[in-house]
Every structure is written in structure tokens, then in C-alpha cells.
Amino acid sequence: MSEHELDLAALSKVGMMRQKQPDYYVMRLKAVAGDMTASQLACVAGVAEKYGRGFVHLSTRQGIEIHYVHRDHLETARLELQGAGIEMGACGPRVRVIVACPGEETCRWGNIDTKKIARELDRRYFKQETPSKFKLAVTGCSNNCTKANENDIGVRGAIEPKWEAGECNDCGLCVSLCPVSAIERRDSDEGYCYAIDEQLCINCSVCTSLCPSNSWVIGRKGYTLYIGGTMGRVPRFASVLKKMVESEEELYLLIEKAIALYREKGRKKERFGHMIDRIGLEAVKEELLAKP
């Protein structure tokens, strides 16, 4: 490998990618969960004006890129950004910036604190080396705004609904509103009941959020964990590793085991999902879900 190729590899680790135009680079900036302050955005705009061509590109993963930065200006531009608390992103075979939706902080459907989880995953894994690129996404509910099932690791907020008979006015709205027809009205000794098919249920919050009599309540709350998604050259929707993970502790343990398994058994440039297909989903799930 030439000195120049070594230089390119080093730049890639800190989010600087060579453009097709000779000596010009893209600077990929880190924005965990898509968040930047107004003052940081002002700094980005200034750097783009001074060292780029006065525009920025908003990436598909909640990031900002500054294009057309000459290689002679890369370090100066990086230091200016660093002064505003802006870190560089990541390229190549390593963990990329974690994306997340607003979650329960501002979204009426959000079931989990997505930003908190994204920051913790960033602290643990950002820029760690992996056999190929590795992407993580956190989404607050089954609306799946950050496409958890298209990422190597996807975390989705989940609730397990519970029907409270004493509050129900038998309006039947839940039956018609359930997006997967998982709720059924049944006759019972007490007159009637509403039951849910746990296999069909996608653990969204439609019934608990929209029930006019508040007879559908949250029984359990947690996370659905997906593994092996990718939208690259050979797309693959992620598989559900566990439908209801109840604690953050278990969530982080399973993610740690998944990444460790990928490092151990993944081949160079092989995406996590393709490794899963090669080994076998059931074998991977058995290993990851095994008790320590």
C-alpha cells in the first residue's frame, strides 16, 4: 500500500472521503440522533463557505457533509469544527453514527427515550472496527421512522397492551384501529371480552393511545431488537432477535453479544445480515439468546 493509500485509509477513519475530483474531499460530520445546536450549525455554515463551495449536504443518516474541501484545508477546517464541539463522522469498516427519531420526548407515539439510547450506543461503539460498515438505529415506536429493520442493529420501542374490563364501554374502536387486526371481541361468561393475538401484535401503541375509555393500558414496556438489516447492494430486512426486551441492561448485553459475534465470525466486507444467512438465523439466535 502506498503512502497516499495509507493516508486515505487514515482519513476515512475520521470521516473524510476522497471525491471523484482530484484533491477534493467530503467532510462527514457526526450528529448523534441528528442533533446539533444552532451555534454548531452556524459554524458548519461558516466552514462550508470558507473551505467548501458554500453548501452542505444532508445525508440519509441524519448527518451533514461538507463537499469540495481541498486536501490542504482539511485539518484547518476540522479544527474549526472541533472548536464548536463538532466531531467528525465515520467511513469504512466500522460502526457509523447512530441515528434516532425524537422518541418519547416530543412524539406522541414514542414509547422510549431514543436519544438516551443513541447516546449510550455512540459512547460504547462509535468508530469501533468491524468486518464491514455497521449501522445502528433507534426508533421510538412501530411507525419505524428511522427504519430499524434496515440497519445492522435496530432498536424499536415496544409496548405489550393489556385490556382492563372494568373501563371498557364496548365501543369496538380498538378492533377497527389495530393496524394488524390483532384484537378480537369475544363473548364470555361476563358478557364479552377483548383479546389480543400476541403473535400478530406488533407492540405498537395504537390501542393504548386511542382507546376512548382507557381500557387498553400498557402491560409491559420495552424494546424490540432487530439484527442483520442492510439496504446495500444485496438488501436484507433485519430479523427479530427478541420481540420484547424489558430492560436497558438486557438490551445493551444483547447488542454487545451481537457485535462480538460479528467480529468473531464475519468475513471481510461481509455485512452482518449476510453473515447471519451464511451461518443460519436460528444458530445465531440460539447463541445470542443463550444465558451466560
C-alpha positions in Angstrom: 0.0 0.0 0.0 1.4 3.4 -1.0 1.9 6.3 1.4 -1.1 8.0 -0.3 -3.3 5.0 0.2 -2.3 4.8 3.8 -3.3 8.5 4.1 -6.7 7.8 2.5 -7.3 4.9 5.0 -6.5 7.2 7.9 -8.7 10.0 6.6 -11.6 7.5 6.2 -11.4 6.7 9.9 -12.2 10.3 10.7 -15.0 10.8 8.2 -13.1 12.3 5.3 -13.8 10.7 1.9 -12.0 11.4 -1.4 -14.2 12.8 -4.1 -14.0 12.0 -7.8 -12.5 15.4 -8.3 -8.7 15.2 -7.7 -7.5 16.5 -4.3 -11.1 17.3 -3.1 -12.7 15.6 -0.1 -16.1 15.3 1.6 -16.1 16.0 5.3 -18.7 13.9 7.1 -19.8 15.3 10.4 -21.1 13.5 13.4 -24.7 14.3 14.6 -25.8 11.6 17.1 -29.6 11.1 16.6 -29.5 14.0 14.1 -29.0 16.7 16.8 -26.9 19.8 16.5 -27.2 23.1 18.3 -27.9 26.3 16.4 -24.4 27.7 17.1 -22.9 24.4 15.8 -25.0 24.8 12.6 -23.6 28.3 12.2 -20.1 27.0 12.5 -20.8 24.4 9.8 -22.2 27.1 7.5 -19.1 29.2 8.0 -16.7 26.3 7.3 -18.7 25.4 4.2 -18.4 29.0 3.0 -14.7 29.3 3.8 -13.4 25.9 2.7 -16.1 24.3 0.6 -18.4 25.8 -2.0 -20.9 27.4 0.3 -23.4 24.5 0.6 -23.9 21.4 2.8 -25.4 18.0 2.0 -27.9 16.4 4.5 -27.2 12.7 4.4 -29.8 9.9 4.6 -28.5 9.1 8.1 -29.1 12.4 9.8 -25.6 13.7 9.1 -24.2 16.8 7.5 -21.5 16.6 4.8 -19.3 19.5 3.5 -18.2 18.8 0.0 -15.4 20.2 -2.1 -12.9 20.7 0.7 -9.3 20.8 -0.7 -7.0 18.4 1.0 -4.8 21.3 2.0 -7.6 22.7 4.1 -8.9 19.5 5.7 -7.1 19.9 9.0 -7.8 23.6 9.4 -11.5 23.0 8.7 -11.6 20.1 11.1 -10.1 22.2 13.9 -12.6 25.0 13.4 -15.4 22.4 13.6 -13.8 20.9 16.7 -13.8 24.3 18.3 -17.6 24.3 18.1 -17.8 20.8 19.6 -18.5 19.1 16.3 -16.8 15.8 15.8 -16.1 14.0 12.5 -18.2 11.1 11.4 -17.0 7.7 10.2 -16.5 5.8 7.0 -15.2 2.4 6.1 -15.5 -0.9 8.0 -16.5 0.5 11.4 -19.5 1.5 13.4 -21.2 4.6 11.9 -23.1 7.4 13.6 -26.2 6.2 15.5 -29.5 7.5 14.1 -32.6 8.0 16.2 -36.1 9.6 15.9 -37.3 12.2 18.6 -38.8 9.4 20.7 -41.0 10.0 23.7 -39.5 13.4 24.4 -41.7 15.1 21.8 -43.5 12.5 19.7 -47.0 11.4 20.8 -46.3 7.8 19.6 -42.8 7.5 21.1 -42.5 4.7 23.7 -38.8 5.0 24.7 -36.1 7.6 25.2 -34.5 7.2 21.9 -31.9 9.9 22.3 -30.6 8.5 25.6 -30.1 5.0 24.0 -28.5 6.5 20.9 -26.0 8.5 23.0 -25.2 5.4 25.0 -24.6 3.3 21.9 -22.5 6.1 20.5 -20.4 6.1 23.7 -19.9 2.4 23.5 -19.4 1.6 19.8 -18.8 4.6 17.5 -15.9 4.1 15.2 -15.1 0.6 16.5 -13.7 -1.7 13.8 -16.0 -4.3 12.3 -15.7 -6.6 9.2 -17.7 -4.2 7.2 -19.7 -1.0 7.8 -22.0 -1.3 10.7 -25.1 0.8 11.3 -27.4 1.2 14.3 -30.8 2.9 14.5 -33.2 3.6 17.3 -36.9 4.3 16.7 -39.5 5.1 19.3 -42.4 3.0 18.0 -43.8 0.8 15.3 -44.0 3.8 12.9 -40.4 3.0 12.4 -39.2 6.4 11.3 -35.5 5.5 11.4 -36.1 2.2 9.7 -34.8 -0.1 12.5 -35.2 -3.2 10.3 -32.9 -1.7 7.6 -29.9 -1.5 10.0 -27.4 -4.0 11.2 -28.8 -3.4 14.7 -32.2 -1.9 15.1 -33.9 -0.9 18.4 -37.6 -0.2 18.4 -39.8 1.0 21.3 -42.4 -1.6 22.1 -45.4 -1.9 24.5 -47.4 -5.0 25.3 -51.1 -3.9 25.7 -53.4 -5.2 28.4 -57.2 -5.0 28.4 -58.9 -3.7 31.6 -62.5 -5.0 31.5 -63.9 -2.5 34.1 -63.1 0.5 32.0 -64.4 -0.8 28.6 -67.6 0.7 27.1 -67.6 -1.9 24.3 -67.3 0.6 21.5 -65.2 -1.8 19.4 -62.9 1.0 18.2 -59.7 -0.9 19.1 -60.8 -3.7 16.7 -61.1 -1.4 13.7 -58.0 0.7 14.6 -55.5 -2.1 15.2 -53.2 -2.0 12.1 -52.6 -5.7 12.0 -56.1 -6.9 13.2 -54.6 -8.5 16.3 -57.6 -7.5 18.6 -60.8 -9.6 18.7 -64.0 -9.2 20.6 -65.2 -12.4 22.1 -68.3 -13.5 24.1 -67.6 -14.6 27.6 -69.3 -15.6 30.8 -69.3 -12.0 31.9 -70.8 -10.8 28.6 -67.8 -10.0 26.4 -64.0 -9.5 26.4 -61.4 -8.1 24.1 -58.4 -10.4 23.4 -55.2 -9.8 21.6 -53.2 -12.3 19.4 -49.7 -12.0 20.7 -48.2 -13.5 17.6 -49.9 -10.9 15.4 -49.4 -7.9 17.7 -46.6 -5.6 16.6 -46.3 -4.0 20.0 -47.3 -0.6 18.8 -49.3 1.9 21.0 -52.4 2.5 18.8 -54.8 0.7 21.1 -53.4 2.2 24.3 -53.2 5.7 22.8 -56.6 5.9 21.1 -58.9 3.9 23.4 -61.6 6.5 24.4 -62.3 4.7 27.7 -58.6 3.9 28.6 -59.5 0.2 28.8 -56.3 -0.7 26.9 -53.3 0.0 29.1 -49.6 -0.7 28.9 -48.9 -4.1 30.4 -45.2 -4.2 29.7 -42.9 -1.7 28.0 -39.5 -2.4 26.4 -37.7 -2.8 23.1 -37.9 -5.0 20.0 -34.4 -5.8 18.9 -33.6 -6.4 15.2 -30.4 -7.8 13.8 -28.9 -8.1 10.3 -30.6 -5.4 8.2 -28.9 -3.8 5.2 -30.0 -1.7 2.2 -26.8 -2.1 0.3 -26.1 -3.9 -3.0 -27.8 -7.0 -1.6 -30.7 -5.8 0.6 -31.9 -7.7 3.6 -34.6 -6.8 6.1 -33.5 -7.4 9.7 -34.6 -10.4 11.7 -36.2 -10.0 15.1 -33.8 -11.3 17.7 -36.2 -10.7 20.6 -39.7 -9.2 20.4 -39.8 -7.8 23.9 -36.6 -6.8 25.7 -37.7 -5.4 29.1 -34.6 -3.7 30.4 -31.8 -1.5 29.1 -29.3 -3.8 30.7 -30.5 -6.7 28.7 -30.7 -4.6 25.5 -27.1 -3.5 25.8 -26.0 -7.0 26.6 -27.7 -8.5 23.5 -26.2 -5.7 21.3 -22.7 -6.3 22.8 -23.0 -10.1 22.1 -24.3 -9.4 18.5 -21.4 -7.1 17.7 -18.9 -9.5 19.3 -20.2 -12.4 17.2 -20.0 -10.4 14.1 -16.3 -9.5 14.8 -15.6 -13.2 15.5 -17.3 -14.8 12.5 -17.9 -12.1 10.0 -15.7 -12.1 6.9 -14.0 -9.0 5.5 -16.6 -6.8 3.7 -19.4 -9.2 4.6 -22.4 -7.4 6.1 -23.8 -8.6 9.4 -27.0 -9.9 7.8 -25.2 -11.8 5.2 -23.1 -13.4 7.9 -26.3 -14.4 9.6 -27.6 -16.0 6.4 -24.4 -17.9 5.9 -24.3 -19.3 9.5 -28.1 -19.7 9.8 -30.5 -17.4 11.7 -31.6 -20.0 14.2 -28.0 -20.8 15.1 -27.2 -17.1 15.6 -30.3 -16.5 17.7 -29.5 -19.6 19.8 -26.0 -18.2 20.5 -27.1 -14.7 21.2 -30.0 -15.6 23.4 -28.2 -18.3 25.4 -27.9 -17.5 29.1 -24.3 -16.6 30.3 
